[in-house]
Amino acid sequence: MPLPDEFLQELKLRTDIADVISSYVNLKRVGRNLVGLCPFHSEKTPSFSVSPENGFFHCFGCGVGGDVITFIKRIENLDYIDAVKLLASRAGLEIPTDTQSKGLSELRKRIFEANREAARFFHKALYSQDGVHALSYLRGRALSEATIKHFGLGYSPPSRFALVNYLRAKGFKDSELVSANLAFTTRSGHTMDRFFDRVMFPIIDVRGNVIAFGGRIMSDEKPKYLNTSDTPVFKKSSNLFALNFAKNVGENMLILCEGYMDVIALHQAGFQNAIATLGTSLTTEQAMIIKRYCDTVAICYDADEAGQKATSRAIGILRPTGIDIRIITVPSGKDPDEFIRSYGEQGPVRFRKLLESSGNDVRYQIQKVRKKYDTQIPEQRISFLNECARLLAELNSDIDADVYAGELAEELSVSKSSIKNEIEKYRKRSFRKESKERIRNIQLKTSAANDRINPEKHRNLRAANAEEAIIAILINNPDLADTIMSRISADSFVTSFNKRVFSVLLERVKEMRSVSPMDISEAFTADEMSSITSILSSRPRENNPKRAIQEYIDILLEEKEKISPEKAASASDEEMLEYFKKLRERKK
């Protein structure tokens, strides 16, 4: 059942989109709008824009957009009702109890419950006869009983139906278990456990909900780790392992690791601010989450070649957030877990020294580049400086670039100005590249060749553009609704998506005599809201909307009357004559 208009209007009045988004993104005012680096994709030049006046955000780089509810849905990985709950709590409002949404909201609740029961089942199985070898494995990794219980570690039995049968007995439907990715349906129609004969790591969100699992095989079979796929309650790219514990430690630093065992070993050693990604490389969304909880992140990946590549990539993702980055270099190619265990009781002290001696990300990268060249040889010294200049060109701070340019100049007896000139050259090249990419994206949008939300637009470009103009004018000038409805209806639209948008807008205008993106958010997905705000952001307000609306309606009606090649092939002579008659009348 939809939320009452009275509640939504009160929420709209109490919610400032700029205030909400600025708690996640650093925004600067540019004219009427606010701009910043997009939290949904990695970029160096701000293309993320917030319009407080119109109540929407839009990224001109990746195309993401929407109202404040859509933003919260995306950034927090929530459904519509839970996003509204979060905003209502922030605004000091209570959602009317009789308006709880069914469907997805109910499914999310059941998945949370199923995951919680599954976690209990796995933990109990760890201490059963089946779990003896799994418990022995964890103890062999020097984990204490307290640590095993603290993280709720468990074991998935070798039977392919153990968890399914257990949860069925608890009243869960097979469809719910499949939606939670705890099970899957075979070709023969049987529902089977997704995890079997693995050590299990529950993944818990910052609100204390079990949202997913990671399972580690104890043999050499592949895959080594099996993780829950994305579900209605879990998105691996926007969650972090052990953040539920790390956020409460009170440190202003998080230690970013690669895997579950590294995090658990560090927590046991006293470093309870350790977290890890969930079977994927670090994402922009995760970087923004990290920024929310600390000012400094220490990257502690494996010291092997793959770990070094992952470190460099993570630096590039974290740097645009403005967070201070440090790099912990674990010696002898070990991972943090191995390093701590190898020193026994001295392991925590040794790791503390590594943490305290960790350098920042720029020095780490310069040191990596330095290993590639013999700077005593002039040609290699030039190559080294060129690569360093390219690296420093990526820094957002001119002061930081100036400091490191000075250090390199002094070390290699070259002028600081020559290094800074090279830095500026690389910056200009990067800017040109980003500009070309933006132009290419604009061209793609204009042609609509890759429009997934409105796939009909590409074949009906002139009609779709007129439809979008009408939609934008209606949102910006709801007082023209009667004028618009006197000439066209939703059936006048050519493309299905725009027709649906127009229908929803008209309903809202009839009810409220005004409309904003927030008023229609419930009726559309996050991707659809991005498409709607793209329509708004790409079209400035009309100086003379009354005249403009008439012109766009004329275009739409003209396009609507055109006969398609398919229809023409099967049309009768009378139908074709009538069609040409209408065309002549319209030209007059």
TORKE-25240 format. One record per residue (C-alpha): residue in three letters; x, y, z. Coordinates in steps of 0.001 Angstrom, whole numbers, plus 524288, in hexadecimal, padded with zeros to 5 digits. Layout:
N
ALAXYZ;...
END
This chain:
588
MET800008000080000;PRO805E180D427FC3E;LEU80A19817378064D;PRO8007482246808F5;ASP802B482EEA80195;GLU802268368380E59;PHE80D9F82ECC813BC;LEU815A48300D80730;GLN8134B83EAA8068D;GLU8179D84041814BD;LEU823B28380081201;LYS8268B8406880600;LEU8257784CE380DFC;ARG82E92847C781876;THR838B0841D480F49;ASP8430984A29808CC;ILE8490A842297FDC2;ALA8559E84A197FE49;ASP856E0847DB80CE9;VAL8549F8393580B8D;ILE85DED8372B80026;SER8689183FE080606;SER869B4836238114B;TYR86EA382C6C8071A;VAL874FE8352E7FCCB;ASN87D618416A7FDBA;LEU8755884B967F65E;LYS878E3859367F19C;ARG86F40863607ECE8;VAL86FCB866F07DE7C;GLY864E9870807DB26;ARG857DC86AE37DF4D;ASN85CFF85D007E04D;LEU866CB8558B7E8A9;VAL8713E84D0E7E273;GLY87A9A842A77E71C;LEU88124835C87E3B3;CYS8772982B427E0B6;PRO875EF820EF7EB7F;PHE87154816CC7E1A4;HIS87CF98168B7D87A;SER88B4381A677D8FE;GLU88E86827B97D33F;LYS898708329A7D4F1;THR8907683DFA7CF9F;PRO883678407B7D687;SER877B783CF57CE0A;PHE86E0383A3C7D906;SER863FA845247DA5B;VAL85980847A57E49F;SER84E3A850E47E1E4;PRO84844855207EEFA;GLU83E6185D7E7E7C1;ASN838E9851FE7E000;GLY83BA7847667EA0F;PHE843D483E2C7E1EB;PHE851EA839F67DF6B;HIS85829835A67D2BA;CYS865A9831057CEA6;PHE8696C835247C0F4;GLY8744282AF77C110;CYS86D4F81E297C424;GLY85F32822A17C259;VAL85A8A81F377D009;GLY8503D828627D572;GLY84394829AB7DCDE;ASP83D6282FD37E8B9;VAL8426182F117F6BB;ILE83B73822027F8E1;THR8421081C447ECDA;PHE84F358211E7F1F0;ILE84D4981A5A7FF07;LYS8488D80DF87F82A;ARG8550E80D867F031;ILE85F15811D87FA42;GLU8599E809668054E;ASN854D57FE0A7FCC5;LEU846DF7FF1F801F9;ASP839767FD407FC1D;TYR82FC6808787FB2F;ILE8293A806A180865;ASP83602804F480FD3;ALA83BA8811088092D;VAL82FA2818C680D24;LYS831098137881B0C;LEU83F1D8183D81BAB;LEU83B67825D0816C3;ALA82F8C8264181FB9;SER8380E822E382B67;ARG8418082D8E82780;ALA8362E8373C8266A;GLY82FEC833008333D;LEU823F982CF282CC4;GLU81D5281FD282EB4;ILE8181E818288232C;PRO809978151D824FC;THR808EE80715829E0;ASP7FDE4802E8820EA;THR805758062181495;GLN810157FBBF81525;SER8132B7F7CB8074D;LYS811277E996803BE;GLY818D67E2A07F935;LEU827357E5E37F967;SER8271E7EB4180742;GLU821067DEA080C57;LEU82ABC7D6858047D;ARG836217DE2C80A33;LYS830FE7DB7A817DA;ARG8300D7CCDE81509;ILE83DC87CC9880F52;PHE843437D32481B84;GLU83C537C8E2823D5;ALA8410D7BDA481B3F;ASN84F067C2A281BBD;ARG84E867C3D082A7B;GLU8499A7B5DD82BC7;ALA853D07B135821F7;ALA85EA57B79E829EE;ARG859F67B0858361F;PHE859447A3C482E91;PHE8671E7A53082920;HIS86CC77A8E88366E;LYS8666779D2783D00;ALA86B187943B83202;LEU8791C798A48349A;TYR87881791DC841D1;SER871B87859B83CA0;GLN87825778DF8385F;ASP8779977D7E82A1E;GLY87ECD789FD82D9C;VAL88A8C7840683497;HIS893F97868982951;ALA88ED67946B82759;LEU890BA797AE835BF;SER89E42791A183522;TYR8A14579A338293E;LEU89D577A6B68305F;ARG8A50A7A2EA83C83;GLY8B08479FDB833A2;ARG8AFC87ADEE82F08;ALA8B1DF7B1AD83D65;LEU8A40B7B6BC83F77;SER89F3A7B67984D79;GLU891C37B1CB851A0;ALA88E557BFCD85515;THR891D37C46C84752;ILE88A397B959840DA;LYS87E2A7BCE6848C5;HIS8802A7CBA384724;PHE87FB37CA7483850;GLY875587BFC083899;LEU87DBD7B6D68302F;GLY877867AA2082BDD;TYR877A579E6B822F8;SER86EAE79A30817E1;PRO86CDA78B478186A;PRO87039782C480C8D;SER861F177F2980A2A;ARG85C0B787347FF34;PHE84EFC7882980656;ALA852FA78A638148E;LEU850027990281530;VAL844447985E80C0B;ASN83DC278DE681474;TYR840DA79553820EF;LEU83B187A21E81BF1;ARG82F3579B6E81610;ALA82C6F7960E82398;LYS82D377A4178288B;GLY822717A81481F2E;PHE82A557ADFA81410;LYS826237AC19805F8;ASP82F927A7197FBA8;SER82D977B3B17F3EB;GLU8321D7BBA17FFBA;LEU83E6A7B3518012B;VAL841947B5037F2C0;SER83F527C3C17F3C3;ALA848B87C3FF7FF54;ASN8529C7BC617F713;LEU853667B23B801DC;ALA84E8C7A8477F7FE;PHE84C857A6727E975;THR8431979ED07E0F8;THR848BA793E57D8A9;ARG84467790C47CACF;SER83C69785977D047;GLY8353178F187D925;HIS83B9C78B7B7E625;THR83FAE796237EFBB;MET84D93793CD7F4AF;ASP856F879A7C7FE0E;ARG860027A4727F7C0;PHE86A9C7A23D80200;PHE86F95794D9805FA;ASP87BE778FE880CCC;ARG8815B79D8D80EE5;VAL8857A7A5F581A5E;MET87B277B09681AFC;PHE87D0C7BF2381D76;PRO870767C6B982041;ILE8704B7D47481A6F;ILE8693C7DE1F8232F;ASP8652C7EBE881F9F;VAL866EA7F7DD82847;ARG8591B7F61082D86;GLY85C267E85883270;ASN854F77E0B7827D8;VAL85B077D46782222;ILE85A957D7E1813BE;ALA863477CDB780D23;PHE86DA47C32980ECE;GLY87B2D7BFE480A21;GLY87F217B190809BC;ARG88D427ACC280941;ILE890AA79F3C8042C;MET89AA2797DC80C7B;SER8A0AC7906680117;ASP8A74E794BA7F483;GLU89A737948E7ECFC;LYS8958A7A0B37E60E;PRO88FF67AA517E8B3;LYS8978E7AC977F539;TYR88D107B6077F9EA;LEU87EA97B5947F663;ASN876F87C1CA7F9A5;THR8689B7C53E7F9C4;SER864A17CBAB7ED13;ASP85D297D8807ED5D;THR84FB57D72D7F37E;PRO844D47E0A17F782;VAL84C337E2E380463;PHE85A4C7E1CB7FFC0;LYS862B07E8737F5AB;LYS870D27E4237F68B;SER875E07F0C17F08A;SER870067F9337FB4F;ASN872E27F15B807A8;LEU87F467EE8C80F5E;PHE882B87E2F0817FB;ALA883A87E605826B2;LEU87FD47F4558251D;ASN875117F17A82F04;PHE87FF57EF898391C;ALA88A117F922833F1;LYS880D6804D6833F5;ASN87F5B803FE842CB;VAL88DCF803728463E;GLY88F6D8122E84703;GLU89B67812A983E2A;ASN89C2D81CF283388;MET8A2D3812E682ACC;LEU89E3D806878241E;ILE8A78F7FBC081FC6;LEU8A3467F69481280;CYS8A6BF7E84981005;GLU8A44E7DED7804E3;GLY89DE37D36180BC8;TYR895BE7CEA781724;MET8A0D07C75E81DFC;ASP8A9C67D34681DBF;VAL89F1C7DB748242D;ILE89C097D12282E67;ALA8AA787CF3E831AE;LEU8AC3E7DDF98333F;HIS8A0357DF3783BF0;GLN8A5417D42F84482;ALA8B2767DB1984535;GLY8ABD37E77D84A1E;PHE8A9F87EED583D4C;GLN89B2F7EF2B83D77;ASN89A8C7F9E18333E;ALA89DD67F0308285A;ILE8942B7EE1481D26;ALA894377E75980FE1;THR88D337E787802E0;LEU8845D7DC117FF89;GLY88A9C7D4237F4DB;THR88BEB7DFC17EBB2;SER895967EAB47E962;LEU892F47F7347F0F0;THR887B57FEF87EAFF;THR8846680D6F7EAF5;GLU8789080AAE7F387;GLN8810B803CA7FD9F;ALA88AC580F067FD52;MET87FDC8189280086;ILE87B6880FE280BC0;ILE8894E80F6E81127;LYS88A1E81E3F81052;ARG87DB581F118186A;TYR8840B81816823E4;CYS8920681D2282421;ASP89B988275781F1F;THR8A6D481DD181CB2;VAL8A7438105C81695;ALA8B305807598173A;ILE8B34B7FDCF80BD8;CYS8B8DD7F0B381012;TYR8B8337E7AF8045A;ASP8C0CD7DBF98017D;ALA8CEC17DF7A7FDEE;ASP8CEE57D7067F18F;GLU8CD7B7DC957E3D5;ALA8BEA97DAEB7E3AD;GLY8BDD27E1CD7F0D3;GLN8C6237ED257EBE8;LYS8BD657EEBE7DFF7;ALA8B1727EE8F7E8C4;THR8B7D77F8C57F185;SER8BA5D801F27E611;ARG8AC648004B7E16C;ALA8A6F3802E37EF18;ILE8AF0B80F5D7F005;GLY8A8C4814397E377;ILE89B2B8114E7E8D0;LEU89D86817477F646;ARG8A4DC8238F7F24C;PRO8992A82B017EC7F;THR89234829F87F9B8;GLY89C8E832A980003;ILE89F9E8286E80A58;ASP8ADBA8273280F4C;ILE8B3A481A9480A25;ARG8BE9E812D68105A;ILE8C4CC8063A80B8E;ILE8C8E17FB3F814B8;THR8D3907F33B80E3E;VAL8D4317E581813E7;PRO8E1FA7DFD8811FB;SER8E5BA7D2CC80BE7;GLY8D9D37D28580312;LYS8D0EB7CE6F80E35;ASP8C2E57D22C8109E;PRO8BF307D85F81DC5;ASP8B9F47CB938234B;GLU8C6957C42F8201A;PHE8CF017CF588252E;ILE8C85D7CFE883279;ARG8C85F7C11683433;SER8D69D7BFEF8305F;TYR8DAC27C83883C23;GLY8D2077C19584623;GLU8CFC17CA1685219;GLN8D7F17D4E084C00;GLY8CF3A7D53D83FF6;PRO8C67A7E0868446F;VAL8D23D7E8C68489A;ARG8D91A7E64C83BAA;PHE8CCFB7E9F6833FF;ARG8CB4D7F65683C0C;LYS8D8F87FA67837CC;LEU8D55D7F80082988;LEU8C9458005982B41;GLU8D0B080B6E831D3;SER8DB4780B6882759;SER8D1BD80ADB81BF4;GLY8D3F08153181197;ASN8C9BC81CBC80A06;ASP8C4A0818697FCE3;VAL8CCA4821F27F4B8;ARG8D9A481DB27FA7D;TYR8D58380F847F900;GLN8D2D6811717EA8A;ILE8DF4C8193C7E84D;GLN8E6E380E597EEED;LYS8E06A804607E5FB;VAL8E44B80C5B7DA11;ARG8F22280E187DF47;LYS8F4457FF5A7DF76;LYS8F2707FEEE7D0BF;TYR8FD7F808277CD40;ASP90BFB80A427CF7C;THR90C1B818F07D1AF;GLN91ADB8196E7CFE4;ILE91877817827C15B;PRO913A4824657BB32;GLU9099581E177B237;GLN903BB816327BD61;ARG903ED821FB7C65C;ILE8FBBF829637BC4C;SER8F23581DF67BB44;PHE8F13D81D587CA0A;LEU8EE3D82BE37CB13;ASN8E43E82B437C017;GLU8DCFC8202B7C6B2;CYS8DD5D8275D7D3BA;ALA8D822833B97CD26;ARG8CCD782BC27C79A;LEU8CA36826817D54D;LEU8CA9A834027DBAF;ALA8C18B839747D13D;GLU8B6D0830EB7D70B;LEU8B779837BE7E446;ASN8AC23840E67E75B;SER8B4B8849B97EFB7;ASP8BE3C853127E90B;ILE8C578854547F5FC;ASP8C7B1845997F6C9;ALA8CC978454E7E8BC;ASP8D59D850C77EB9E;VAL8DB8284A167F7A2;TYR8DE7983D4D7F0B6;ALA8E3938444E7E49F;GLY8ED0784B7E7EDA6;GLU8F1A283ED87F3F7;LEU8F4018386E7E6B9;ALA8FB02844697E18C;GLU9043E8449B7ED2B;GLU9069A835F27ECC5;LEU909F1835857DE3B;SER90FFA843127DC90;VAL9061A8483F7D2C7;SER8FE41854C57D322;LYS8F14D854507DA44;SER8EB0685C9D7CF9E;SER8EE06852767C519;ILE8E738847E27CD06;LYS8DB84850CB7CF6E;ASN8DAC2853D47C0DE;GLU8D9E68454C7BE02;ILE8CF65843C07C86C;GLU8C77084E797C1E4;LYS8C8D8847ED7B48A;TYR8C36B83B277B9C9;ARG8B834842477C073;LYS8B464848CA7B3AD;ARG8B4C283BB87AC9B;SER8AC398359E7B71E;PHE8A290840EB7B651;ARG8A1B183F967A777;LYS89F71830F97A8D1;GLU89474832FC7B2B1;SER88E8283D837AA0C;LYS88E728344879E5F;GLU8880A829D37A6C9;ARG87D6D833527AAFB;ILE87AED8374579CDD;ARG87A1C828F3798F6;ASN870488266C7A3F4;ILE868318322379FA6;GLN8683E82D2F791AB;LEU863DB81FBC79626;LYS858F3825D679E2F;THR854DF82E45792C0;SER8543C822B178992;ALA84E1F81A367944B;ALA8553680E8178E6A;ASN857CE8086279BC5;ASP84BA280CF37A300;ARG847898012E7AB45;ILE83C85808477B238;ASN835FA80D367A5DB;PRO83A8A8040379B03;GLU8300180942791CE;LYS83633816C3791E4;HIS840B681320787FE;ARG8366580FA377DCB;ASN82DBC81B5E78102;LEU837A9825E87841D;ARG82FC6831DF78016;ALA8238182D4378737;ALA82B138293579367;ASN8320A8365879426;ALA824E983D5A7933E;GLU81F788345679DC4;GLU82AE68374B7A6AF;ALA8293D845EE7A4A3;ILE81AD0844C07A83F;ILE81E5D83CF47B47E;ALA828728472D7B8A4;ILE81F00852737B654;LEU8144584B807BDF3;ILE81D36849787C9B9;ASN8222A8577B7C952;ASN814DF85D767C5FF;PRO80A02855047CBC5;ASP80085860567C9A3;LEU800F985CD67BB17;ALA7FB4584F467BDA8;ASP7ED9D8532F7B914;THR7F330859307ACA3;ILE7FABF84CBF7A9E2;MET7EF43843BF7ACD6;SER7E65F84B8C7A3E5;ARG7EEA18473A79849;ILE7F4F483A4279BCA;SER7F3BF82E937A4D0;ALA7FD5B823FA7A898;ASP7F8CD81C6479C9E;SER7FE6E8272F79418;PHE80C1D822FF79839;VAL8140181A4A78F3A;THR81DBD8141B798CE;SER818C980B947A3F3;PHE821E0810AE7AE8D;ASN81EE981F017AC0F;LYS8108581B9A7AB60;ARG8115B815987B901;VAL818CD8214C7BE6A;PHE80ECE82AA67B8BD;SER8037F822B37BE65;VAL8095F822B57CC16;LEU80C47831457CB50;LEU7FE6F834817C71E;GLU7F8CC82CA47D268;ARG8016E833CD7DC1A;VAL7FE48841207D657;LYS7EFA283E277D6D4;GLU7F0C683A767E522;MET7FA39844FD7E9C9;ARG7FAE884F7B7DF18;SER809AE84E877E027;VAL813E5844177DE3D;SER822438418C7E106;PRO82B58835E17DF07;MET828F5831C67ED27;ASP81A4D830FB7EAB8;ILE81BDF826777E051;SER8278F81F0B7E5CD;GLU81F78813B27EAF7;ALA81A488108E7DD5E;PHE827A580ED37D6FC;THR8342D807277D8D7;ALA8410980DF17DBE8;ASP8456780C817CDAF;GLU83887811FD7C8B7;MET839CA81D9F7D1ED;SER8476681FE67CC3E;SER84146820907BECB;ILE836C582A237C36C;THR8409B8333F7C9EF;SER84905832667BDBF;ILE83D53837E37B651;LEU83C56843157C010;SER84AD6846117C112;SER84CF5846317B25C;ARG841F684FEE7AFDE;PRO8429285DAB7B58C;ARG835BC864027B98B;GLU82E86869B77ADE5;ASN82DB78788B7AD54;ASN82035877867A74D;PRO81AEB86A337ABBA;LYS80D2786CBE7A666;ARG8121186E867988F;ALA81C33863B0799EB;ILE8123E859AE79E7A;GLN809B385C3679295;GLU8154B85A4E78975;TYR8196084D8B78FF2;ILE80B6A8487E78FD2;ASP80AA684B967812D;ILE8170D843BD77EE4;LEU812138385778708;LEU80500837C67801E;GLU80BB983888772F8;GLU814AA82D477768D;LYS8097F8258477C6E;GLU802108264476F88;LYS80D808214976798;ILE80B5C813B67628A;SER8162F809D1764F0;PRO81C0D801E1759A1;GLU8161D7F59B75F93;LYS808847FB9575FFC;ALA80A1A8016B75264;ALA80D047F41774CB6;SER800497EE81751D0;ALA7F79F7FABC750CE;SER7EC177FB3174786;ASP7EAFB8055873CA7;GLU7E08C80C7674472;GLU7E95380D2375085;MET7F4BD8125E74896;LEU7EC1581CAD74223;GLU7E710820FC74F73;TYR7F513821B275478;PHE7F99282A7574931;LYS7ED79832EE74AE9;LYS7F1188357E75919;LEU7FF08838E57554F;ARG7FA22842F474B58;GLU7F0ED848EE7554D;ARG7FBB984A1075F59;LYS804C0850D87558D;LYS7FA1385AEC752D5;
END
